[in-house]
């Protein structure tokens, strides 16, 4: 197993989703599909993983997820308003009941004083409810930032499902 931490988190998320008869979709930018990859490491994940969107560019966020151009222009891709719209789009363009989104600056370049390398925005949501979001700052190189982002996305997904904050 390439990464037992990610596998165990994904398996735990899968059990929680499957017990409730729910499916999840992912909308990823800086993680490049790594959350979906972790989820699909788990045998039987097709019972609870509906689809993943990898939307690395502004145009893909607009075309695949319906992120509004004005949101991107006003806030930039690494922002809570954008990841919230990514979640809404993932729910609209899938059959999942839950979605999570990740967008950030993994480095080594691309950071700004306002959004330095390691800045990552997350959102989680369910059909017929408003997404919730947060921004974190991770240390390390590109792989470390991305891996920490995947761990955080899966961890909060699990907590959200287990606390029944999303159903």
Steps between C-alpha positions, in 0.01 A plus 500: 500500500654827390359713782327330791393828664307609191362150448370477858338845481337417167378164630353666810326762284367221280357306793328812633355584158392146422328457839287804417441414135681814381738573214768767480650696211830686509597828332876545510750753380839499680463135604458398137266211572695366798189492723317296235806276462509435875129420501525260206787309666228345715338192347127550454526880493262509205224450758569844650722698261298652216762699305790740520562826319856620451468868412846652502430808289248782520336382178457144630350630824252703295419233238490188717371641830322822408726724710404855407764708316436793735574280804831395348588857401405650835646235732741286298498121477648464849204633695209380705238644262653299213519170689141550617391542136711196408305294757170631368604414145619152596161435656311644204698305239506165680266258670680535835329625812828638645797679348833640606726748322867596533690791341834635610855609432723197545819665373779533455388814315167676463468638850425863579527699823124458548500132401846354563606153389322250722167686498220254431123559497252221568124469476251224583132490424184301445214531257249763609733663754761774501862385477735576784861595443831574664852604409811340646874556460726196470878488522734299282573439136243448226439134579469568874245779445297284265511193726398702807214641293374151410524388863309805618230467233436135589517564876240776490282294266502219759430737790219663309332172414548348846366811673204492261568861411436402139231251403 
